Amino acid sequence: PPAGTTAMRFGGDGSVVVASKQEELNGKPLAQGTYTLEDDKLTLTYASGEMCEAGVEGVYTVVISKIGIRFTKVDDACERRAKMDGETWYRLK
């Protein structure tokens, strides 16, 4: 089972929202921004929120499975976001 409660929603339009808990994604996000996925490289760029300075990109190699998504940091100057390096975040429906 997941060790934490942090939730991330990836929109089909390239948007991403991060919150402390799943139920806070719509009203109390920690960060909002955009993502791109090219092959196994995920680039996250937050435009607002308290997690990272706006516009700072983080690049991760990801493995996406039926269970969830595993993040491995390639380059990220945002220390708070980079804590997900080596973690697997579980998929919720």
C-alpha positions in Angstrom: 0.0 0.0 0.0 1.1 3.6 -0.5 3.3 5.1 2.3 2.1 8.7 1.8 -1.0 10.6 1.0 0.3 13.1 -1.7 -1.8 12.9 -4.8 -1.1 14.0 -8.4 -3.7 14.4 -11.2 -2.4 14.3 -14.8 -5.0 15.9 -17.2 -5.3 14.9 -20.8 -4.6 18.6 -21.7 -1.1 18.5 -20.3 -2.1 19.9 -16.9 -0.9 18.6 -13.6 -2.2 19.3 -10.0 -0.5 18.1 -6.8 -2.1 18.1 -3.4 -1.4 16.7 0.1 -4.4 14.4 -0.2 -6.6 13.2 -3.0 -9.6 15.1 -1.7 -7.6 18.4 -1.9 -6.9 18.2 -5.6 -9.8 20.4 -6.5 -9.6 23.0 -3.8 -6.3 23.1 -2.0 -3.5 22.1 -4.3 0.2 22.4 -3.4 1.1 23.0 -7.0 -0.4 23.4 -10.5 1.3 23.4 -13.8 2.0 21.4 -16.9 3.6 18.1 -17.9 5.0 16.5 -21.0 5.8 12.9 -21.5 8.1 11.8 -24.3 9.0 8.1 -24.3 9.8 7.5 -20.6 10.8 11.1 -19.8 8.3 13.1 -17.8 8.9 16.8 -17.5 7.0 18.7 -14.8 6.7 22.5 -14.7 4.7 24.1 -11.9 3.2 27.6 -12.6 1.8 28.2 -9.1 1.7 26.8 -5.6 4.1 26.3 -2.7 6.1 23.3 -3.9 8.6 24.9 -6.3 9.5 28.2 -7.9 7.3 28.9 -10.9 8.8 27.8 -14.2 11.4 25.4 -12.8 11.4 22.1 -14.7 11.9 18.7 -13.2 12.7 15.8 -15.5 12.1 12.2 -14.4 12.4 8.8 -16.0 9.1 7.0 -15.4 7.8 3.5 -15.5 4.1 3.4 -15.8 2.3 0.2 -14.9 -1.2 -1.0 -13.9 -0.1 -0.4 -10.3 1.1 3.2 -10.7 4.1 5.3 -11.7 7.7 5.0 -10.5 9.8 8.2 -10.6 13.6 8.3 -11.1 15.1 11.8 -11.1 17.1 12.9 -14.1 17.4 16.6 -13.3 15.4 18.7 -10.8 16.5 21.8 -8.9 13.3 21.8 -6.8 14.2 20.0 -3.6 10.7 19.4 -2.5 9.5 17.9 -5.7 12.7 15.8 -6.0 11.7 13.9 -2.9 9.7 11.6 -5.2 12.9 10.3 -6.7 12.8 6.5 -6.3 9.2 6.4 -5.2 6.3 4.5 -6.8 3.0 6.4 -6.6 0.0 4.2 -6.7 -2.9 4.7 -9.2 -6.3 5.4 -7.8 -9.5 5.3 -9.7 
